[in-house]
Amino acid sequence: MKRITRKALAVAAGAMIAALGAVVAVQTPAAAYGPTANSLGCRIYFSDTGVGSSPSTWADTFTLTQSPATPAPGQTVTVSLTAAAGTTNGPVPLDAKSVPVVVTVGISGSQTGTVTLNQPNYPAAATAAYAKLGGFTATGTFAAGPAGSATLTVKQVKFANSTASTYCSAEGDRDHKAAPVDTTIVQAVTVFDGGASITGITGQTVIDSARAGNTISFKVSGLAASATLTAQLKDSTGAGTGEGSGTGSTDATGAGTGTLTVPTGATTGKRTLVISDGTSAVQVVVTILGTPKITLTPAAGGAGTTTTVKGTDWNPGSSIRVNGYQALTGAPPPPATADPAVTATAATDGSFSAAFTVNDKATAYLGALSGSLYALSAWSMSADACTAPTGSNCGLTFQLSQTVTAGSLSMSRGSGTSTITFSGITLNGAAQTATAGLPTINVTDFRGSTYPWSLTAKVTDFTGVPGGAIPASALTVTPSCTAHAGATNAVTAVAGDAGVSLGGDGATICSGPDGVTALTGGSFDAAGDLSLAVPANLFAGTYAATLTLTLG
């Protein structure tokens, strides 16, 4: 732009150039003209009157944007004009925010009118003489009209300095205030009145939630006539990588139908079904459900514990049966426990909550089942606690253990009874009998078993001093066997036969029976009468033998 030496023109022209350089942030998606190099013609108007003077040319790079790119009828459209490069201020310093910028944009085509764009805070900072003013963005809004094609055209740019205003329009010299000419900064706008809705989803009773394998049926309007449609699942904004391969078609009015089957592994959560005719697209929100799950709070307890079962990703509106289950031994679900099932209905977001009381001690899982959908969560059954239902009771059990250690089979005799003295005899030429008593032997069987026992006796030959002998066979016994006083016995012991010689294999004094399968044992006293046959002719002297008792 040609430098103007007068203060007002320097302020206005500098402000105009500087303001057009700022970068604007707009909604996405958006449509835009530029950034493109262009030139505008300008004049300065002192006190904002007259036909203007000091013509100049303003060269810059301009961007005209509108958002959204394809508005619907009645939707608010934001329009912004940005100048990428500023100009150099004139000889007079400028205060910050001293030169507001006003841009008039014409609307033509399917709707007509104007939209005013404003940047009230130009320049952003105080600017010294001959310093760069920087760029600007001016923004305004309008309501989209009926469906169709419209055009946005920058008609005039005004820099409203309090001393002098500068007006710019298409390149060339003229009265840019009273007779502006449209610039070539033009942006096309398409107002799109299309729409989409879901008409049904297989496997669901609702039309806003689906899972892998479900087929979504949809209808559209406002798209191209007699067009082939494609459909995909995208993120919640309608962008991102598409999933699935839906198809459909429109009739001569641009209305149509189609389907999309949710693919295996589809991203779960809030998604957008985007349907396109190749040029324009419509979309509708749908929730993709994941694998059904349940959680338990608490996840352990004793009989009578009530746990809260919460589920997510179930089919909205579906009936869900909650059961206790035993340990899994085959294909799921495992066998149900004896506890009564409860039912719940999934909410619109696929969640549910149910209270389940665990009483069956075989419970290893709690599970939820709805049609072909199921989920299990482990339950830890405690034997150390229980909760009594109102008006009823509960119980805990203890397993008791007592160790009984086997005693022994033993025998004992009274102190000082280890020597048995027979009645003495005097030789008289005839055979005689000497007698003695076998002292009491106490037999105890505390083995706690079914085993039998036997007490036997065996004697050696009697040897005389200074000579002679009496054979062992000469000694016989008549045994006795009774219960020990005060004893509690499991069986009755039996005495051996009377008159049996203690020589040779010896004789049985007392025995306990074989219990076979019955308990034996007790405390018994064994004794006996001993008889020794003394021959008629025998060396006189003292005769001794050893009598051995064996228990086994």
Secondary structure, 3 states (H helix, E strand, C coil): CCCCCCHHHHHHHHHHHHHCCCCCCCCCCCEEEEEEEEEEEEEEEECCCCCCEEEEEEEEEEEEEEECCCCCCCCEEEEEEEECCCCECCCCCECCCCCCEEEEEEEEECCCEEEEEEECCCCCCCECCCCECCCEEEEEEEECCCCEEEEEEEEEEEEECCCEEEEEEECCCCCCCCCCCCCCCEEEEEECCCEEEEEEECCCCCCCEEECCCEEEEEEECCCCCCEEEEEEECCCCCCCCEEEEEEEECCCCCEEEEEECCCCCCCEEEEEEEECCCCEEEEEEEEECCCEEEEECCEEEECEEEEEEEECCCCCCEEEEEEECCCCCCCCCCECCCCCEEEECCCCCCEEEEEEECCCCCCEEEEEECCEEEEEECEEEEEEECCCCCCCCCCCCCCCCCCCCCCEEEEECCCCCCCCCCCCCCCCCCEEEEEEEEEEEEEECCCCCCCEEEEEEECCEEEECCCEECHHHEEEEEEEEECCCCCCCCCCEECCCCEECCCCCEEEEEECCCCCCCCCEEEEEEEEEEEEECCCCCCCEEECCEEEEEC
